[in-house]
Amino acid sequence: MAVRTRESAPRPSTTDALSARFDWRRVAHHVLASRALDDVEETTNRNKASVPREHLVLYQFSARGHDMGQVLLGSLMDRPHDAAGAYYRSRPLLLALGLPLDDALASPLGRSGGFSDGRDIGVVCNMPTRGGAVVLPMAGDVGGQYTPVAGWAQAIGYHRDVLGDASWAGSMGVALGGEASVATNGFWSALTMATTLRLPMLFYVEDNGLGISVRSHMQTPGANIAANLASFRDLFLRDGDGTEPAEAARLLAEGVDHVRSGAGPALVRLTVPRLSSHSGPDNQKAYRAAEDIAADEARDPLPKLKRHVIASGALTESDWSALEGEVARDVEAALAAARARPVSDPAKVKRFVVAEALQPGDAEAMGGMSDAERAALGGSEQAVEDGPTLRFAEAVRRTLARELEVNPKLLAFGEDVGVKGGVHLVTEGLQKRFGEARVFDTSLSEEGIIGRAVGMAYSGLVPVAEIQFRKYADPATEQLNNCGTVRWRTANRFAAPIVVRMPGGFGKDVGDPWHSLSDEVRFAHSLGWQVAIPSNAADAVGLLRAAMRSPNPTIFFEHRALLMTSDGSARYPGDDYVLPFGKAAVLREGTEVTLVTWGALVHRCREAAERLGDGVVELLDLRTVAPWDREAVLASVRKTGRCLIVHEDTQTAGFGAEIAGVLAQQAFWWLDAPVERYCVDDVPMPYHPTLLDAVLPSVDGVVARVEALRRA
């Protein structure tokens, strides 16, 4: 059924108008090519015994039955800043957008070039097209494509209206997904963003009735997401048969026209058959009846497409046969070319975990500012000496304001960030000063906040997203992981250098398991991320500015105790101050014990060091844990022969264990005593101050442990 919103909708396209909008020969070519590629892969994988492993597609997903609708949609994506978020059956769309056939085969074969240079599953696709439709980096999780597309769609308006780039006018973001993906957090978060902000976003749901083996009625009530969304305001809906060429073309064209008109988002649901098992290893006969499979085969859109193009006069019967032969020859040549490609050089597999200097032949990644834009912003490691004394929160606010002034591509957002100014008032007044387009509130969805930031970064913006407390980042885990690995996964084709501001840790005389979590080791273990944990206002300025000008994504940890008290107050180091990541500060020099810490516990450790007297403790503030300053710690321990590591995270697998492991390996012969750790016992953070004091490292506790080490 075709469902309209209460808003007026474009008039349906006439048959003549549709004929003019689609090159049906080109549509047929791409559908036939998609089928031929599936044939090659499925035939090869069914005959594994006779095929060398290097010629196998290790993860094979067929697009049979889904192909025609995707090619029709791709034909409508003709603006320079259109972008699609794809999923594992989306190769037909990429073919329609210009994916070369040899790349289409080389990626599943894991060969050099292609989507990832052999690093990621072959169907995990991307296309960083310059001046044409972009395919945003796909992820391996279901539903992860939706919120980055929403971010791109919001960025369209920003580029057009705030930055004044008219080339973004009329562009759209398109998210493709199967009907099972409509049950995910990502889908609903993106839907909320798209409808509340009236974003230029098209949701294209291909409903084949099965999420592997689970039927559609388990994904959404009544098994029809379009019918269920009929009451949504500001959402244009179309629902129909994706196997009928004219109907599918009309419904997709109406959805695209609505989005491009500026009237808001659209969702098009087309029913399609799944003409294969879910994937290569799957056997659908184990959970589908023979008559069900036969019914799907009877709905194959390819014979219907052939009848349509011949009946319309676009092709004759002989033209169709000639086209089949042409496609067969092209695919055979592409397969030979793909198999002739080498596997990517194993010596290069560690490249691009983070940004690095480009070598000849490397292209600059799509995402964030260009290298030239970063260089133009400048920066200095030299702090001014006469700046005003600021509390931690004031320093962060002033730094955000300065970067908003000098960098028009920078935005700050999160729940309560705008009107309220943040739950810790760090962004207070910034929306009034810079406007709602640049400092704004979001819906309560951490997946949406981070996914939106990633999509914005792909478009060239610099998003600074706030997660209200560290524990609240957990629902965004997939997006955070995907963001950190995207540069490596795409072999430097894409990057998403976002900044995530994240308060956490114990508060002033209060804690609890939800607002007082630190758990920084989780992000130190997240590949591709920088993690800053400043202990004072001056370091916060330098590290935050470095993060906002960095080509890498950054977790910027703002400790609650520093936000709530004057601890950490320092002189403002200047509007250009930039502090490099991975550079520890030696706060006190000593010869007997190296004391390593970071964040709010720096202040307790400093007090303990003062009690112990001059020259005893060499106190190091790491400032960042990813990267961390190994050389500074090693140099100190080689001098003192003893080390105490103090941190707020739990002891088991806390970041202190990593430091201790490095010292055991690289400073063993300099150690005069075992490396000690003083951390929170393996217990959640308690609420009552008395209980909180019982688990947190204390000044007295630090003194006692240093004294014990001196006697060891």
Phi and psi in degrees as a GROMACS rama.xvg file:
@    title "Ramachandran Plot"
@    xaxis  label "Phi"
@    yaxis  label "Psi"
@TYPE xy
-104.198  118.031  ALA-2
-110.092  130.673  VAL-3
-103.462  153.442  ARG-4
-80.0623  179.001  THR-5
-71.087  -19.7827  ARG-6
-73.7091  154.527  GLU-7
-66.02  145.817  SER-8
-120.401  156.348  ALA-9
-60.2939  152.045  PRO-10
-68.5135  141.043  ARG-11
-57.4988  142.56  PRO-12
-69.6666  142.837  SER-13
-78.6388  164.861  THR-14
-58.9425  -41.9409  THR-15
-63.7422  -41.841  ASP-16
-64.4421  -40.5835  ALA-17
-63.6281  -41.4767  LEU-18
-59.7752  -35.5522  SER-19
-73.6174  -26.8853  ALA-20
-85.5032  -20.9477  ARG-21
-117.109  132.653  PHE-22
-87.7595  95.7566  ASP-23
-67.6998  -27.9401  TRP-24
-65.5623  -42.1998  ARG-25
-65.6293  -41.6765  ARG-26
-57.5066  -48.8269  VAL-27
-61.2411  -40.9592  ALA-28
-59.5114  -46.8747  HIS-29
-70.0907  -36.3551  HIS-30
-66.0401  -44.732  VAL-31
-62.9819  -38.9669  LEU-32
-64.894  -41.2385  ALA-33
-61.141  -43.625  SER-34
-63.5154  -40.6115  ARG-35
-66.2523  -38.2778  ALA-36
-63.8037  -43.4942  LEU-37
-61.3887  -41.132  ASP-38
-58.2662  -47.1638  ASP-39
-59.2301  -48.4419  VAL-40
-68.652  -43.5358  GLU-41
-69.277  -39.09  GLU-42
-66.3117  -43.7965  THR-43
-61.6499  -45.5693  THR-44
-72.029  -25.3202  ASN-45
-72.8752  -23.8355  ARG-46
-109.528  48.4279  ASN-47
-56.3555  -36.4896  LYS-48
-60.7934  -29.5464  ALA-49
-100.808  5.19023  SER-50
-118.902  129.627  VAL-51
-59.2649  149.199  PRO-52
-56.2409  -37.8554  ARG-53
-70.7015  -8.01867  GLU-54
-105.704  11.0911  HIS-55
-95.6752  148.752  LEU-56
-92.911  110.041  VAL-57
-74.7446  -28.0078  LEU-58
-126.035  108.704  TYR-59
-116.935  127.275  GLN-60
-128.563  119.691  PHE-61
-83.3588  146.359  SER-62
-104.403  11.8754  ALA-63
-54.6879  130.52  ARG-64
91.1285  -29.3166  GLY-65
-90.785  -11.475  HIS-66
-68.3956  -44.8375  ASP-67
-64.0661  -45.428  MET-68
-60.3396  -41.0436  GLY-69
-65.5714  -40.8393  GLN-70
-64.9925  -40.0734  VAL-71
-62.1428  -42.6865  LEU-72
-63.7658  -44.5697  LEU-73
-59.4909  -32.7159  GLY-74
-64.8132  -23.4963  SER-75
-92.7212  -6.0888  LEU-76
-93.781  83.3164  MET-77
-122.802  15.1614  ASP-78
-98.0563  152.943  ARG-79
-66.5579  -18.6169  PRO-80
-122.201  24.4455  HIS-81
-68.9609  148.024  ASP-82
-144.863  145.579  ALA-83
-122.951  141.254  ALA-84
-105.607  116.556  GLY-85
-104.909  179.338  ALA-86
-141.717  -170.215  TYR-87
-72.1015  -8.38882  TYR-88
-107.836  24.484  ARG-89
-98.2029  12.2043  SER-90
-59.8515  -36.9337  ARG-91
-57.7424  -38.2922  PRO-92
-60.6303  -44.8133  LEU-93
-64.5497  -36.8278  LEU-94
-60.1372  -42.4022  LEU-95
-66.3909  -25.3329  ALA-96
-93.696  5.32112  LEU-97
110.137  10.544  GLY-98
-63.9149  122.918  LEU-99
-65.5172  147.086  PRO-100
-63.5587  -35.6873  LEU-101
-68.7672  -34.5246  ASP-102
-67.513  -37.1008  ASP-103
-60.7807  -30.2392  ALA-104
-95.1322  -34.291  LEU-105
-64.9836  -36.7658  ALA-106
-63.6641  -50.8943  SER-107
-61.6624  -29.0169  PRO-108
-79.2645  -7.75009  LEU-109
76.4197  23.4417  GLY-110
-85.5664  172.673  ARG-111
-65.0979  153.793  SER-112
79.0549  -150.801  GLY-113
66.2968  -155.643  GLY-114
-68.0026  -33.635  PHE-115
-142.996  6.05447  SER-116
62.9231  32.4381  ASP-117
83.6743  7.16724  GLY-118
-85.7247  -29.9296  ARG-119
-122.005  167.235  ASP-120
-53.606  139.487  ILE-121
-61.2531  -25.1632  GLY-122
-88.9583  -4.81614  VAL-123
-83.0519  95.6928  VAL-124
-102.387  166.322  CYS-125
-167.025  155.637  ASN-126
-149.378  104.285  MET-127
-83.8408  61.5959  PRO-128
-66.2467  129.738  THR-129
-95.5295  120.522  ARG-130
81.7917  12.3472  GLY-131
-148.203  -175.823  GLY-132
-63.4261  132.144  ALA-133
-99.9083  140.466  VAL-134
-105.71  110.883  VAL-135
-66.7143  153.665  LEU-136
-58.9716  124.059  PRO-137
-78.8246  159.423  MET-138
-123.055  165.376  ALA-139
-78.5785  -11.4639  GLY-140
-88.7571  151.074  ASP-141
-79.7018  129.573  VAL-142
89.9757  -5.06695  GLY-143
-70.6572  -10.8313  GLY-144
-81.0428  -18.608  GLN-145
-73.5878  -50.5528  TYR-146
-70.0196  -35.2326  THR-147
-62.0726  -33.9431  PRO-148
-65.208  -40.3069  VAL-149
-61.0865  -39.9141  ALA-150
-61.963  -42.9448  GLY-151
-61.55  -42.9212  TRP-152
-62.89  -39.7379  ALA-153
-67.6509  -35.4825  GLN-154
-65.7448  -26.9838  ALA-155
-56.7324  -48.9466  ILE-156
-65.0022  -34.9615  GLY-157
-66.8356  -47.4152  TYR-158
-60.4487  -40.0188  HIS-159
-73.8505  -48.3407  ARG-160
-93.6565  -39.4918  ASP-161
-87.6773  -45.1398  VAL-162
-87.7124  -10.8702  LEU-163
71.7819  28.1233  GLY-164
-95.8757  100.952  ASP-165
-66.5941  -16.7275  ALA-166
-67.9733  -14.1172  SER-167
-86.7587  -9.14731  TRP-168
-61.6703  133.936  ALA-169
80.6299  -0.90363  GLY-170
-77.4558  164.947  SER-171
-146.519  159.151  MET-172
-105.089  137.681  GLY-173
-123.943  126.031  VAL-174
-113.045  122.415  ALA-175
-101.147  141.017  LEU-176
-163.286  155.843  GLY-177
-79.655  170.791  GLY-178
-67.5491  -23.1672  GLU-179
-67.9496  -28.8258  ALA-180
-70.5085  -13.1996  SER-181
-75.0693  -5.09619  VAL-182
-90.771  -3.57889  ALA-183
-87.3995  158.459  THR-184
-59.5434  -38.9275  ASN-185
-60.2185  -41.883  GLY-186
-61.5864  -49.1789  PHE-187
-70.3322  -34.3995  TRP-188
-65.2711  -45.4124  SER-189
-65.1481  -38.1485  ALA-190
-62.7247  -40.7509  LEU-191
-63.0557  -46.2502  THR-192
-60.709  -47.0411  MET-193
-63.7316  -40.1896  ALA-194
-80.6963  -40.0378  THR-195
-70.7976  -30.4201  THR-196
-101.347  -0.787777  LEU-197
51.0506  54.9972  ARG-198
-78.813  152.714  LEU-199
-78.9719  76.3045  PRO-200
-134.001  134.626  MET-201
-112.926  124.19  LEU-202
-94.5082  121.777  PHE-203
-114.271  110.087  TYR-204
-104.896  116.69  VAL-205
-95.3459  109.427  GLU-206
-102.116  100.75  ASP-207
-99.0578  6.24269  ASN-208
84.3862  -2.11239  GLY-209
-141.267  128.876  LEU-210
-102.085  90.521  GLY-211
58.7555  -89.4429  ILE-212
-117.837  -6.23238  SER-213
-87.8152  128.005  VAL-214
-71.2343  160.375  ARG-215
-61.5585  -29.8956  SER-216
-67.0697  -14.0666  HIS-217
-87.9044  -10.4684  MET-218
-94.8377  -34.8265  GLN-219
-153.691  142.051  THR-220
-56.5513  132.495  PRO-221
77.5536  -2.52893  GLY-222
64.9982  22.544  ALA-223
-142.505  100.68  ASN-224
-66.3771  -31.7668  ILE-225
-65.4736  -42.772  ALA-226
-64.4892  -38.322  ALA-227
-70.1417  -21.6353  ASN-228
-97.2246  9.0473  LEU-229
-60.1842  -25.2073  ALA-230
-88.6755  -5.00886  SER-231
-67.7386  129.164  PHE-232
-75.2714  150.81  ARG-233
59.8077  31.2483  ASP-234
-129.852  117.217  LEU-235
-86.2208  126.392  PHE-236
-118.062  139.808  LEU-237
-137.269  143.27  ARG-238
-146.839  125.665  ASP-239
-170.887  -164.134  GLY-240
-94.8366  114.313  ASP-241
-79.8012  2.37268  GLY-242
-98.1641  -10.0921  THR-243
-96.5848  114.151  GLU-244
-56.0106  -49.2045  PRO-245
-66.3326  -42.794  ALA-246
-66.0861  -46.6405  GLU-247
-61.4647  -42.4441  ALA-248
-63.209  -42.5215  ALA-249
-65.6105  -46.3012  ARG-250
-66.1185  -40.7255  LEU-251
-66.0961  -41.21  LEU-252
-63.514  -39.4554  ALA-253
-65.5468  -40.8722  GLU-254
-63.5973  -44.6607  GLY-255
-64.3737  -43.875  VAL-256
-61.186  -39.9079  ASP-257
-62.371  -47.4502  HIS-258
-63.2536  -44.7012  VAL-259
-68.5457  -22.0531  ARG-260
-72.5238  -12.1946  SER-261
88.4489  8.34781  GLY-262
-82.7477  -3.64157  ALA-263
118.411  -172.078  GLY-264
-77.7253  165.041  PRO-265
-138.482  153.263  ALA-266
-128.287  126.314  LEU-267
-116.658  120.071  VAL-268
-109.055  122.959  ARG-269
-121.35  131.617  LEU-270
-80.5148  134.926  THR-271
-138.504  156.305  VAL-272
-88.7795  148.215  PRO-273
-98.5021  106.445  ARG-274
-93.2634  20.6618  LEU-275
-155.862  176.828  SER-276
-68.5543  167.171  SER-277
-55.6247  -44.7096  HIS-278
-150.642  177.766  SER-279
-53.9137  -48.997  GLY-280
-75.0814  -14.5522  PRO-281
-79.2432  146.417  ASP-282
-122.985  99.7142  ASN-283
-67.2475  -18.2425  GLN-284
-66.9864  -14.9611  LYS-285
-76.5726  -19.7367  ALA-286
-134.793  4.43637  TYR-287
-124.48  137.599  ARG-288
-72.6155  152.761  ALA-289
-59.9538  -37.7033  ALA-290
-69.2155  -29.6356  GLU-291
-67.2897  -45.2209  ASP-292
-63.2231  -41.1414  ILE-293
-65.2053  -36.4718  ALA-294
-64.8457  -38.8575  ALA-295
-64.8413  -42.9942  ASP-296
-61.5525  -32.3628  GLU-297
-70.6555  -16.3674  ALA-298
-99.6065  11.7572  ARG-299
-51.56  124.009  ASP-300
-73.2823  -17.826  PRO-301
-64.0645  -49.2697  LEU-302
-60.5306  -34.1498  PRO-303
-67.728  -37.6345  LYS-304
-64.0219  -42.6309  LEU-305
-59.7237  -46.7545  LYS-306
-61.8527  -39.7391  ARG-307
-65.1807  -47.0697  HIS-308
-71.0705  -30.5598  VAL-309
-75.0941  -43.1859  ILE-310
-63.8464  -33.828  ALA-311
-79.7718  -9.90281  SER-312
86.3832  4.02218  GLY-313
-68.6723  -34.5124  ALA-314
-141.257  154.597  LEU-315
-97.7073  171.406  THR-316
-57.3085  -42.4173  GLU-317
-69.7465  -34.3727  SER-318
-60.6392  -43.3907  ASP-319
-61.245  -45.7591  TRP-320
-61.9197  -40.5759  SER-321
-64.4988  -38.0919  ALA-322
-65.7895  -40.6741  LEU-323
-58.4289  -43.1787  GLU-324
-65.3777  -40.8266  GLY-325
-61.3415  -46.006  GLU-326
-63.9817  -42.3152  VAL-327
-60.1777  -42.5027  ALA-328
-66.3535  -41.7997  ARG-329
-62.8174  -43.1244  ASP-330
-69.1756  -39.1478  VAL-331
-61.2686  -42.6989  GLU-332
-67.2454  -38.0793  ALA-333
-66.5475  -37.4619  ALA-334
-64.9782  -41.9714  LEU-335
-62.7344  -42.5108  ALA-336
-65.8826  -40.0529  ALA-337
-66.2916  -42.7954  ALA-338
-69.1938  -24.8051  ARG-339
-76.3607  -16.8441  ALA-340
-70.2795  143.433  ARG-341
-76.9003  162.507  PRO-342
-68.7823  144.692  VAL-343
-57.7629  147.471  SER-344
-59.4617  117.58  ASP-345
-58.5442  -25.4403  PRO-346
-66.2904  -16.3765  ALA-347
-103.259  4.14057  LYS-348
-68.3697  -20.1189  VAL-349
-90.1557  -1.3579  LYS-350
-72.353  148.556  ARG-351
71.0842  21.5507  PHE-352
-61.4496  -39.4479  VAL-353
-129.377  171.795  VAL-354
-61.5677  143.678  ALA-355
-147.805  167.059  GLU-356
-61.178  134.029  ALA-357
-76.3886  143.82  LEU-358
-104.119  164.722  GLN-359
-52.3221  130.869  PRO-360
94.9957  -16.3901  GLY-361
-78.1345  140.43  ASP-362
-103.287  151.115  ALA-363
-69.8698  138.342  GLU-364
-66.7469  150.142  ALA-365
-84.6884  123.26  MET-366
140.037  132.587  GLY-367
70.7711  -164.645  GLY-368
-74.7802  156.893  MET-369
-76.5239  164.831  SER-370
-59.5817  -36.7625  ASP-371
-66.5341  -39.762  ALA-372
-64.8963  -39.7026  GLU-373
-64.4982  -43.6274  ARG-374
-62.5675  -34.8383  ALA-375
-66.8975  -25.5052  ALA-376
-74.714  -22.5604  LEU-377
69.7451  -143.161  GLY-378
127.594  154.344  GLY-379
-142.406  141.462  SER-380
-84.2579  -3.85049  GLU-381
-89.4725  117.055  GLN-382
-81.8668  144.396  ALA-383
-72.1773  150.569  VAL-384
-97.6817  -15.2791  GLU-385
-115.286  24.8823  ASP-386
-69.043  158.389  GLY-387
-68.4706  150.678  PRO-388
-76.1512  126.834  THR-389
-124.334  146.659  LEU-390
-74.7027  165.631  ARG-391
-55.9094  -51.3703  PHE-392
-62.1536  -39.9159  ALA-393
-63.6038  -37.6789  GLU-394
-65.2167  -41.9682  ALA-395
-64.8949  -43.7515  VAL-396
-60.7296  -45.5195  ARG-397
-64.9983  -36.9548  ARG-398
-68.2952  -43.1597  THR-399
-59.1805  -44.4271  LEU-400
-61.9124  -43.5099  ALA-401
-62.4607  -43.2996  ARG-402
-69.3165  -34.1125  GLU-403
-63.3881  -32.889  LEU-404
-68.2264  -45.7753  GLU-405
-93.7101  -14.0764  VAL-406
-127.017  99.1695  ASN-407
-66.3197  -12.4909  PRO-408
-86.3706  -3.50319  LYS-409
-90.74  136.276  LEU-410
-131.218  151.164  LEU-411
-128.063  133.051  ALA-412
-160.139  167.429  PHE-413
155.675  174.833  GLY-414
-68.7556  128.246  GLU-415
70.1741  10.8918  ASP-416
-73.8484  -31.152  VAL-417
-80.5729  -89.2144  GLY-418
-60.8409  -46.7879  VAL-419
-72.5582  -33.6999  LYS-420
89.4566  20.6572  GLY-421
90.3487  151.89  GLY-422
-67.0222  -21.5686  VAL-423
-106.092  10.1155  HIS-424
60.8889  24.3829  LEU-425
-69.5927  -34.3281  VAL-426
-99.4403  17.7915  THR-427
-57.1602  128.655  GLU-428
84.732  -10.2566  GLY-429
-72.1031  -36.1827  LEU-430
-66.0101  -42.3632  GLN-431
-61.2742  -35.5655  LYS-432
-79.7868  -38.7058  ARG-433
-112.39  -6.08933  PHE-434
93.2019  158.893  GLY-435
-71.7879  -19.3865  GLU-436
-72.647  -24.1898  ALA-437
-108.299  -25.4159  ARG-438
-131.506  111.236  VAL-439
-146.842  160.248  PHE-440
-86.265  155.996  ASP-441
-125.711  168.363  THR-442
-70.9183  165.63  SER-443
-82.5978  81.0292  LEU-444
-153.813  106.991  SER-445
-66.3052  -34.8322  GLU-446
-59.8395  -40.925  GLU-447
-68.3119  -38.6832  GLY-448
-63.2211  -47.5984  ILE-449
-74.4896  -44.5629  ILE-450
-60.2334  -40.6866  GLY-451
-59.6545  -45.1635  ARG-452
-60.8054  -40.8969  ALA-453
-62.3485  -46.9049  VAL-454
-62.0049  -39.5711  GLY-455
-63.3141  -41.1607  MET-456
-63.6202  -40.8533  ALA-457
-55.8245  -33.7404  TYR-458
-78.0831  -6.70526  SER-459
107.547  3.04118  GLY-460
-88.8612  171.866  LEU-461
-120.611  89.2099  VAL-462
-82.5266  134.608  PRO-463
-116.495  102.356  VAL-464
-100.965  143.035  ALA-465
-110.114  130.897  GLU-466
-103.947  126.224  ILE-467
-59.2801  -38.5173  GLN-468
-146.104  152.696  PHE-469
-51.699  -44.2732  ARG-470
-62.3622  -28.9783  LYS-471
-72.9586  -8.19976  TYR-472
-75.4977  -14.6016  ALA-473
-58.0449  -40.7195  ASP-474
-64.333  -14.0533  PRO-475
-99.2666  13.6834  ALA-476
-55.1236  -44.7775  THR-477
-61.823  -46.1783  GLU-478
-64.9093  -38.7573  GLN-479
-64.2543  -44.5657  LEU-480
-63.7168  -44.3946  ASN-481
-63.4395  -38.7561  ASN-482
-62.7748  -44.3156  CYS-483
-66.7285  -32.809  GLY-484
-96.8765  -1.03977  THR-485
-65.5042  -37.4761  VAL-486
-62.0945  -45.7815  ARG-487
-67.4611  -44.4275  TRP-488
-62.004  -29.7593  ARG-489
-102.478  10.6217  THR-490
53.4065  45.1016  ALA-491
72.0474  19.4227  ASN-492
-77.3675  -32.678  ARG-493
-133.842  155.122  PHE-494
-149.429  154.419  ALA-495
-132.555  75.986  ALA-496
-77.9503  79.3325  PRO-497
-96.1717  162.815  ILE-498
-117.636  129.682  VAL-499
-116.326  108.925  VAL-500
-82.2911  131.403  ARG-501
-145.972  99.3626  MET-502
-69.8082  151.769  PRO-503
-177.886  -176.895  GLY-504
87.0877  173.084  GLY-505
-65.6155  149.135  PHE-506
-98.1249  -173.883  GLY-507
-70.8046  106.926  LYS-508
60.0742  25.2985  ASP-509
-156.093  149.894  VAL-510
-148.827  179.424  GLY-511
-179.897  164.714  ASP-512
-69.0822  -12.2034  PRO-513
-105.292  -45.0437  TRP-514
-95.368  -12.0276  HIS-515
-113.747  16.2112  SER-516
-72.2592  140.101  LEU-517
-105.258  -69.627  SER-518
54.1729  36.1245  ASP-519
-65.2214  -21.8889  GLU-520
-62.76  -27.5526  VAL-521
-59.6722  -38.5279  ARG-522
-84.932  -28.7295  PHE-523
-63.1938  -28.1922  ALA-524
-86.2072  -8.33621  HIS-525
-85.1656  110.165  SER-526
-61.1123  140.04  LEU-527
92.7038  -12.9476  GLY-528
-95.3367  144.684  TRP-529
-94.6427  144.126  GLN-530
-131.768  116.499  VAL-531
-110.168  135.949  ALA-532
-135.014  76.8274  ILE-533
-70.3768  150.257  PRO-534
-103.714  -6.32475  SER-535
-153.239  167.51  ASN-536
-63.9684  -40.5621  ALA-537
-64.5852  -44.594  ALA-538
-65.1572  -36.3593  ASP-539
-60.2723  -41.3225  ALA-540
-61.0243  -51.8038  VAL-541
-66.5713  -39.8935  GLY-542
-74.6465  -38.4824  LEU-543
-66.345  -41.748  LEU-544
-64.6227  -40.6865  ARG-545
-60.4881  -41.1583  ALA-546
-63.5523  -42.3563  ALA-547
-72.8428  -11.5658  MET-548
-113.214  9.81198  ARG-549
-90.8171  150.661  SER-550
-81.8858  0.372668  PRO-551
-113.792  150.875  ASN-552
-71.5251  147.899  PRO-553
-134.927  133.071  THR-554
-91.2571  118.924  ILE-555
-108.898  104.624  PHE-556
-89.6756  119.182  PHE-557
-106.366  111.21  GLU-558
-71.8801  134.329  HIS-559
-60.8768  -39.8366  ARG-560
-61.9708  -32.779  ALA-561
-78.3717  -33.0614  LEU-562
-70.3203  -28.6314  LEU-563
-97.8248  -8.88289  MET-564
-133.857  -179.577  THR-565
-88.9821  -2.40814  SER-566
-55.88  135.11  ASP-567
90.4795  0.982823  GLY-568
-61.4688  142.441  SER-569
-158.293  166.697  ALA-570
-70.2843  139.908  ARG-571
-66.58  122.553  TYR-572
-83.3284  1.20937  PRO-573
116.086  159.368  GLY-574
-73.3548  -12.0584  ASP-575
-114.448  5.58816  ASP-576
-70.3109  126.9  TYR-577
-129.422  129.165  VAL-578
-110.175  121.022  LEU-579
-63.9615  146.572  PRO-580
-74.1053  149.096  PHE-581
80.3947  21.981  GLY-582
-123.926  103.356  LYS-583
-73.8586  159.104  ALA-584
-107.871  129.824  ALA-585
-90.6274  104.257  VAL-586
-84.3228  -29.6073  LEU-587
-143.847  142.13  ARG-588
-97.7252  142.867  GLU-589
-157.241  173.928  GLY-590
-125.687  -6.43347  THR-591
-105.87  -39.9974  GLU-592
-142.177  132.393  VAL-593
-88.3846  126.917  THR-594
-114.881  116.029  LEU-595
-111.947  129.642  VAL-596
-156.931  -177.514  THR-597
-164.843  165.445  TRP-598
68.143  -149.694  GLY-599
-66.2156  -24.7137  ALA-600
-71.525  -10.2517  LEU-601
-55.6017  -39.9935  VAL-602
-71.4758  -35.7735  HIS-603
-69.3185  -38.8712  ARG-604
-69.5259  -35.0589  CYS-605
-63.721  -43.4876  ARG-606
-62.6254  -39.9785  GLU-607
-63.9251  -41.7411  ALA-608
-63.3571  -38.222  ALA-609
-64.6721  -38.6067  GLU-610
-63.6515  -35.0485  ARG-611
-76.2865  -15.2546  LEU-612
97.3561  165.204  GLY-613
-65.3944  141.705  ASP-614
82.1603  -2.95378  GLY-615
-85.1497  -56.151  VAL-616
-102.717  133.534  VAL-617
-98.8399  110.72  GLU-618
-99.2912  122.029  LEU-619
-115.051  127.867  LEU-620
-100.728  111.228  ASP-621
-61.3804  -38.0116  LEU-622
71.134  -42.5777  ARG-623
-133.527  142.688  THR-624
-105.702  -8.40223  VAL-625
-147.125  101.782  ALA-626
-76.9361  163.443  PRO-627
-118.23  155.648  TRP-628
-84.7526  82.2936  ASP-629
-61.986  -42.4802  ARG-630
-63.2562  -39.1819  GLU-631
-65.185  -42.167  ALA-632
-66.7747  -45.4959  VAL-633
-62.0838  -42.6047  LEU-634
-62.1486  -41.0037  ALA-635
-66.9595  -44.6249  SER-636
-67.5893  -34.2421  VAL-637
-65.5812  -22.7432  ARG-638
-84.5794  -44.3781  LYS-639
-91.2604  -29.7867  THR-640
79.7587  -1.1794  GLY-641
-141.72  150.003  ARG-642
-147.211  133.418  CYS-643
-120.668  127.113  LEU-644
-107.712  126.606  ILE-645
-122.154  122.942  VAL-646
-150.687  166.418  HIS-647
-90.9176  -20.1922  GLU-648
-67.1886  165.098  ASP-649
-65.8164  158.264  THR-650
-71.0201  -48.5015  GLN-651
-64.609  117.935  THR-652
63.3156  17.7693  ALA-653
-68.4612  170.861  GLY-654
-66.7813  -23.2142  PHE-655
-58.5355  -30.9838  GLY-656
-64.8502  -35.8223  ALA-657
-64.8984  -44.0803  GLU-658
-63.22  -44.833  ILE-659
-61.3299  -39.1535  ALA-660
-63.5266  -41.9203  GLY-661
-64.9487  -41.0753  VAL-662
-64.9287  -39.7467  LEU-663
-63.9612  -33.9922  ALA-664
-82.6371  -39.5558  GLN-665
-111.363  -6.9188  GLN-666
-131.704  18.9461  ALA-667
-55.3199  -45.624  PHE-668
-74.376  -8.75035  TRP-669
-96.8578  -12.1751  TRP-670
-79.4971  131.546  LEU-671
-102.226  -2.87732  ASP-672
-158.432  157.266  ALA-673
-59.5295  146.755  PRO-674
-67.9921  130.824  VAL-675
-109.202  148.334  GLU-676
-123.997  135.449  ARG-677
-123.539  106.066  TYR-678
-137.751  -176.188  CYS-679
-73.6525  132.671  VAL-680
-59.2803  162.667  ASP-681
-72.4099  75.4219  ASP-682
-149.081  144.198  VAL-683
-60.6788  159.351  PRO-684
-72.3288  125.239  MET-685
-83.0571  164.779  PRO-686
-87.1761  -52.4724  TYR-687
-68.3683  139.397  HIS-688
-54.8588  -37.135  PRO-689
-64.5155  -42.5405  THR-690
-69.4766  -37.74  LEU-691
-60.4354  -45.8563  LEU-692
-62.8788  -26.7198  ASP-693
-72.0158  -21.8938  ALA-694
-109.641  -23.7744  VAL-695
-78.0148  143.626  LEU-696
-58.354  134.04  PRO-697
-113.252  167.679  SER-698
-62.6542  -45.3593  VAL-699
-60.9648  -40.0847  ASP-700
-64.7446  -40.3897  GLY-701
-63.2114  -45.7724  VAL-702
-57.9841  -46.4733  VAL-703
-62.2663  -40.3731  ALA-704
-72.8371  -35.8411  ARG-705
-64.38  -43.2671  VAL-706
-61.7196  -39.877  GLU-707
-64.9022  -39.1588  ALA-708
-65.6617  -37.5754  LEU-709
-63.8448  -31.1543  ARG-710
-84.6145  -15.5406  ARG-711
